[in-house]
Amino acid sequence: MLHPVKATSALLLALALGGGCEVATEAAPPVPTQVRIAGDSVHLHVGEGAVLPAAALDAAGNPVEDARLAWSSSDSTVAAVDSAGRVTAVRPGRA
């Protein structure tokens, strides 16, 4: 038979080692793997602008909140785009 002090110590040690404790872990934030831009094209006259709504999505297709998007134009002499996704037609052409 164990001495009462030793039995209590053994129980406390078992609890301290996780025998009755749960450790909360935070899930890693979702990682964007794709970007979906609303609409497949926009037609503008020189000087006109339009905002292109976009959403960052994870691998399962779920929106990733607070994802930062970096915008660029394939031809900035035709269409300029700012950091908010606003496109402005600079001259005739395709971009």
Z-matrix of the N, CA and C atoms (Angstrom, degrees):
N
C 1 1.448
C 2 1.515 1 108.06
N 3 1.336 2 115.24 1 139.25
C 4 1.451 3 120.88 2 179.94
C 5 1.511 4 110.32 3 -78.54
N 6 1.273 5 114.37 4 148.46
C 7 1.457 6 120.57 5 173.47
C 8 1.525 7 107.02 6 -67.25
N 9 1.369 8 120.72 7 139.86
C 10 1.457 9 122.03 8 -175.99
C 11 1.524 10 114.23 9 -54.73
N 12 1.307 11 118.09 10 -35.06
C 13 1.468 12 120.39 11 -179.87
C 14 1.517 13 109.72 12 -68.52
N 15 1.321 14 117.03 13 -41.31
C 16 1.454 15 120.67 14 179.95
C 17 1.522 16 110.80 15 -67.14
N 18 1.313 17 119.23 16 -38.08
C 19 1.461 18 121.85 17 178.79
C 20 1.519 19 110.53 18 -63.77
N 21 1.316 20 117.12 19 -41.54
C 22 1.455 21 121.07 20 178.24
C 23 1.515 22 109.91 21 -65.15
N 24 1.318 23 117.25 22 -42.22
C 25 1.458 24 121.05 23 178.86
C 26 1.520 25 110.80 24 -62.81
N 27 1.325 26 117.94 25 -40.22
C 28 1.456 27 121.96 26 179.47
C 29 1.524 28 110.31 27 -65.17
N 30 1.339 29 118.14 28 -39.53
C 31 1.462 30 121.87 29 178.66
C 32 1.522 31 110.39 30 -65.99
N 33 1.325 32 117.78 31 -44.17
C 34 1.463 33 121.04 32 178.73
C 35 1.523 34 111.03 33 -63.82
N 36 1.336 35 116.93 34 -38.98
C 37 1.450 36 120.80 35 178.57
C 38 1.526 37 109.95 36 -64.43
N 39 1.329 38 117.73 37 -41.79
C 40 1.461 39 121.46 38 179.35
C 41 1.528 40 110.56 39 -63.02
N 42 1.328 41 117.35 40 -40.84
C 43 1.459 42 120.39 41 178.30
C 44 1.521 43 111.22 42 -68.13
N 45 1.304 44 117.00 43 -38.90
C 46 1.462 45 121.10 44 -179.34
C 47 1.521 46 111.34 45 -67.01
N 48 1.319 47 117.84 46 -30.47
C 49 1.458 48 121.59 47 -179.89
C 50 1.528 49 112.34 48 -82.16
N 51 1.308 50 117.87 49 4.51
C 52 1.455 51 120.48 50 175.60
C 53 1.501 52 114.17 51 105.51
N 54 1.306 53 117.79 52 9.57
C 55 1.447 54 120.46 53 -178.68
C 56 1.518 55 112.59 54 -70.16
N 57 1.258 56 122.07 55 -2.85
C 58 1.451 57 123.65 56 179.07
C 59 1.516 58 110.06 57 -159.68
N 60 1.317 59 116.08 58 12.59
C 61 1.453 60 120.50 59 -177.59
C 62 1.519 61 109.96 60 -110.22
N 63 1.299 62 115.97 61 142.66
C 64 1.459 63 120.75 62 172.82
C 65 1.511 64 107.81 63 -114.54
N 66 1.301 65 115.85 64 135.38
C 67 1.456 66 120.94 65 178.60
C 68 1.522 67 107.37 66 -105.25
N 69 1.327 68 115.81 67 122.38
C 70 1.458 69 119.94 68 178.79
C 71 1.521 70 109.20 69 -78.33
N 72 1.310 71 116.09 70 131.50
C 73 1.459 72 120.46 71 176.14
C 74 1.522 73 108.40 72 -119.06
N 75 1.317 74 115.14 73 144.14
C 76 1.454 75 119.76 74 178.77
C 77 1.515 76 108.48 75 -91.52
N 78 1.320 77 115.44 76 138.22
C 79 1.456 78 120.11 77 177.71
C 80 1.524 79 108.85 78 -72.94
N 81 1.302 80 116.15 79 144.76
C 82 1.462 81 120.38 80 177.21
C 83 1.526 82 108.57 81 -65.40
N 84 1.325 83 117.26 82 143.13
C 85 1.462 84 119.04 83 179.32
C 86 1.528 85 110.21 84 -63.89
N 87 1.345 86 117.09 85 149.60
C 88 1.471 87 119.72 86 -179.98
C 89 1.528 88 110.34 87 -64.70
N 90 1.309 89 115.28 88 147.56
C 91 1.458 90 121.77 89 -179.00
C 92 1.530 91 108.89 90 -105.77
N 93 1.334 92 117.89 91 126.22
C 94 1.467 93 119.36 92 176.91
C 95 1.529 94 110.54 93 -65.97
N 96 1.324 95 116.26 94 134.45
C 97 1.464 96 120.60 95 177.43
C 98 1.524 97 111.84 96 -122.22
N 99 1.344 98 116.70 97 -11.17
C 100 1.454 99 120.10 98 -179.99
C 101 1.524 100 109.76 99 -154.73
N 102 1.309 101 115.51 100 160.85
C 103 1.462 102 121.76 101 177.22
C 104 1.521 103 107.89 102 -126.16
N 105 1.311 104 115.71 103 132.60
C 106 1.469 105 120.81 104 177.45
C 107 1.529 106 107.59 105 -111.22
N 108 1.331 107 115.84 106 121.60
C 109 1.459 108 121.69 107 177.08
C 110 1.517 109 107.72 108 -102.60
N 111 1.336 110 116.27 109 130.53
C 112 1.469 111 121.06 110 -178.90
C 113 1.522 112 109.13 111 -66.16
N 114 1.311 113 116.37 112 129.30
C 115 1.454 114 121.70 113 -179.09
C 116 1.518 115 111.02 114 80.56
N 117 1.315 116 116.13 115 156.06
C 118 1.463 117 118.95 116 -178.67
C 119 1.525 118 112.50 117 -100.92
N 120 1.340 119 117.31 118 -12.58
C 121 1.461 120 120.24 119 177.02
C 122 1.524 121 109.71 120 -162.95
N 123 1.318 122 114.55 121 164.41
C 124 1.455 123 120.84 122 175.31
C 125 1.538 124 106.37 123 -139.75
N 126 1.315 125 116.25 124 134.85
C 127 1.465 126 121.67 125 179.47
C 128 1.521 127 108.18 126 -108.12
N 129 1.335 128 116.06 127 123.34
C 130 1.453 129 121.42 128 -177.51
C 131 1.523 130 110.36 129 -129.87
N 132 1.320 131 116.34 130 150.52
C 133 1.455 132 122.10 131 170.24
C 134 1.520 133 106.93 132 -91.61
N 135 1.327 134 115.86 133 155.43
C 136 1.463 135 120.49 134 -179.77
C 137 1.527 136 109.87 135 -51.24
N 138 1.314 137 115.88 136 129.86
C 139 1.458 138 122.65 137 -179.31
C 140 1.519 139 114.16 138 93.15
N 141 1.320 140 117.06 139 -19.24
C 142 1.471 141 120.19 140 178.35
C 143 1.531 142 109.85 141 -78.66
N 144 1.321 143 114.70 142 157.23
C 145 1.453 144 120.17 143 177.99
C 146 1.513 145 111.33 144 -137.96
N 147 1.307 146 115.65 145 161.81
C 148 1.463 147 122.11 146 177.29
C 149 1.523 148 108.47 147 -153.90
N 150 1.318 149 115.50 148 146.87
C 151 1.469 150 121.04 149 175.46
C 152 1.514 151 107.86 150 -93.18
N 153 1.298 152 116.12 151 131.81
C 154 1.463 153 121.19 152 178.37
C 155 1.521 154 108.99 153 -99.81
N 156 1.351 155 117.73 154 104.90
C 157 1.465 156 119.74 155 178.38
C 158 1.533 157 110.23 156 -65.27
N 159 1.318 158 116.11 157 134.01
C 160 1.462 159 120.61 158 -179.22
C 161 1.521 160 109.68 159 -140.01
N 162 1.326 161 114.69 160 154.71
C 163 1.462 162 120.95 161 177.80
C 164 1.520 163 109.26 162 -136.33
N 165 1.324 164 115.69 163 135.26
C 166 1.464 165 121.48 164 173.24
C 167 1.526 166 107.48 165 -84.87
N 168 1.332 167 116.15 166 136.30
C 169 1.462 168 121.66 167 -177.62
C 170 1.525 169 110.31 168 -124.97
N 171 1.340 170 115.72 169 150.20
C 172 1.461 171 119.64 170 175.29
C 173 1.529 172 109.19 171 -85.72
N 174 1.319 173 117.12 172 -176.52
C 175 1.465 174 121.99 173 -176.39
C 176 1.522 175 112.58 174 -61.15
N 177 1.338 176 117.69 175 -25.98
C 178 1.462 177 121.40 176 -179.92
C 179 1.530 178 111.94 177 -89.63
N 180 1.337 179 116.87 178 -0.27
C 181 1.465 180 120.28 179 -179.36
C 182 1.513 181 114.32 180 86.99
N 183 1.324 182 117.50 181 11.12
C 184 1.464 183 121.81 182 179.05
C 185 1.524 184 109.96 183 -88.11
N 186 1.337 185 117.80 184 142.66
C 187 1.465 186 120.11 185 179.38
C 188 1.535 187 111.65 186 -61.62
N 189 1.313 188 115.93 187 140.53
C 190 1.464 189 122.35 188 175.09
C 191 1.523 190 105.78 189 -104.31
N 192 1.322 191 115.69 190 108.92
C 193 1.459 192 121.07 191 -178.52
C 194 1.523 193 110.56 192 -68.68
N 195 1.302 194 116.43 193 147.76
C 196 1.464 195 123.95 194 176.19
C 197 1.523 196 114.06 195 62.27
N 198 1.331 197 118.08 196 20.31
C 199 1.461 198 120.31 197 175.70
C 200 1.527 199 108.24 198 -75.47
N 201 1.312 200 115.91 199 138.37
C 202 1.465 201 120.62 200 179.33
C 203 1.521 202 108.81 201 -95.82
N 204 1.314 203 115.74 202 129.32
C 205 1.461 204 121.00 203 179.30
C 206 1.522 205 109.19 204 -105.23
N 207 1.308 206 116.46 205 141.63
C 208 1.460 207 122.21 206 175.23
C 209 1.527 208 106.96 207 -109.13
N 210 1.313 209 116.76 208 121.98
C 211 1.454 210 122.58 209 -176.64
C 212 1.523 211 110.82 210 -99.46
N 213 1.329 212 115.44 211 146.53
C 214 1.459 213 120.83 212 172.89
C 215 1.524 214 107.93 213 -153.88
N 216 1.325 215 115.43 214 162.80
C 217 1.457 216 122.24 215 179.26
C 218 1.523 217 108.37 216 -108.48
N 219 1.319 218 116.31 217 142.48
C 220 1.463 219 119.22 218 176.51
C 221 1.528 220 111.00 219 -71.52
N 222 1.335 221 117.25 220 -18.88
C 223 1.462 222 122.44 221 175.74
C 224 1.523 223 108.04 222 -150.49
N 225 1.328 224 116.03 223 93.96
C 226 1.465 225 119.79 224 -175.45
C 227 1.525 226 113.31 225 -70.48
N 228 1.348 227 118.66 226 -9.35
C 229 1.463 228 120.24 227 173.73
C 230 1.523 229 110.66 228 -79.55
N 231 1.328 230 117.54 229 -15.26
C 232 1.469 231 123.39 230 178.58
C 233 1.522 232 110.73 231 -102.23
N 234 1.327 233 116.60 232 -46.56
C 235 1.465 234 121.28 233 -177.50
C 236 1.519 235 109.26 234 -140.95
N 237 1.321 236 115.32 235 126.02
C 238 1.466 237 121.22 236 175.93
C 239 1.522 238 107.81 237 -98.63
N 240 1.312 239 117.03 238 148.71
C 241 1.462 240 120.99 239 178.39
C 242 1.528 241 108.06 240 -136.41
N 243 1.335 242 116.33 241 138.34
C 244 1.461 243 120.04 242 -179.77
C 245 1.522 244 110.59 243 -98.15
N 246 1.325 245 116.54 244 -178.32
C 247 1.467 246 121.77 245 -175.42
C 248 1.524 247 113.42 246 -67.67
N 249 1.329 248 117.90 247 -15.08
C 250 1.471 249 121.36 248 178.71
C 251 1.533 250 112.10 249 -96.17
N 252 1.332 251 117.62 250 0.31
C 253 1.458 252 120.56 251 -179.81
C 254 1.511 253 113.95 252 88.53
N 255 1.327 254 117.38 253 14.62
C 256 1.469 255 120.47 254 177.35
C 257 1.519 256 108.00 255 -84.27
N 258 1.344 257 115.92 256 120.33
C 259 1.455 258 123.79 257 -179.81
C 260 1.518 259 108.71 258 -98.38
N 261 1.335 260 115.85 259 136.21
C 262 1.461 261 121.25 260 177.15
C 263 1.531 262 107.88 261 -126.49
N 264 1.332 263 116.08 262 129.76
C 265 1.455 264 121.09 263 178.38
C 266 1.526 265 109.15 264 -74.40
N 267 1.334 266 116.12 265 125.63
C 268 1.458 267 122.42 266 -178.03
C 269 1.527 268 110.90 267 -97.10
N 270 1.330 269 116.37 268 -43.60
C 271 1.461 270 122.48 269 177.59
C 272 1.517 271 108.28 270 -155.01
N 273 1.330 272 118.50 271 166.15
C 274 1.470 273 120.09 272 179.14
C 275 1.539 274 110.56 273 -61.05
N 276 1.319 275 115.21 274 144.96
C 277 1.452 276 121.90 275 178.38
C 278 1.514 277 111.40 276 148.15
N 279 1.329 278 114.69 277 -171.37
C 280 1.473 279 121.09 278 179.29
C 281 1.525 280 109.10 279 -121.19
N 282 1.294 281 115.45 280 139.14
C 283 1.461 282 120.55 281 175.93
C 284 1.512 283 108.36 282 -144.96
